[in-house]
Amino acid sequence: MTSYIKEYTRNYYLAAGECNPQAEMPLTLLLTRVIEVATDHANQWGVGYERLIADNHAWVLSRVTVELERYPRVNENYSLTTWIEDYNRHFSQRNLELRDGNGETLGYIRTIWMVIDLSARTSVDISQLEYMRGNISDRPCPIEPQGRLRPISAPTSTTDLTFNYIDCDFNRHVNTVRYMEHLMGQFDMARYDANIVQRMQVAFIKESHYGDQATIMLDDSDPTQSLMSIVVDGSDHVRASFQWKSR
């Protein structure tokens, strides 16, 4: 069996122009970096975009859970290390560790990925990707897996939006980072000045597309945890939870 790199690390530097108003890495950038590192690792294994698109397939992010003690700060070096924990016919479980420039662990990220057929828009059996079988890492990920995110029945506020051109990516559906921008925009500057999102859980349930009219439902009744969903035509397309920690 071919030997692959079980764990892959990429180093970064947080420039001022990438920071949020609190001079830290925003969640949107963290999610972008997570996708980059996962893509790099898949490319090294020969199952990245170039290989899958030959069969009209593509990886898509299904769930992401982030749990951090702090975020990288302006002008700070940091790194992300990724590995595969497990997989089955439908999903690949990929974890990541975030460290600062001194090697101190800042937190962990759990992600769930699936492969879709771009024509049928259905999931593909990834058990055929034989490379995974012998390259699962036994490295632990200490944060809890994502719990079940339930529908919101009594929102404290709602926001309507229409997805437009800049929301969409090369798969011609709404990009995961754009979803995150819309979710983060539900809170004011004072919330972020006083708190960090210590644990974030997001489930991407259905695809959204250009022109879809959506409603963001927010349940902010618990001061320590905000629940959100993005609803299109009466169905939840995204569900999310932000758990807040005082600075």
Secondary structure, DSSP 8 states (H G I E B T S, - for coil): -----SEEEEEEE--GGG--TTSB--HHHHHHHHHHHHHHHHHHTT-SHHHHGGGTEEEEEEEEEEEES---BTT-EEEEEEEEEEE-SS-EEEEEEEEETTS-EEEEEEEEEEEEETTTTEE--GGG-GGGTT--------S---------SS-SEEEEEE--GGGB-TTSSB-HHHHHHHHHTTS-HHHHHHEEEEEEEEEE-S---TT-EEEEEEEEEETTEEEEEEEETTEEEEEEEEEEEE-
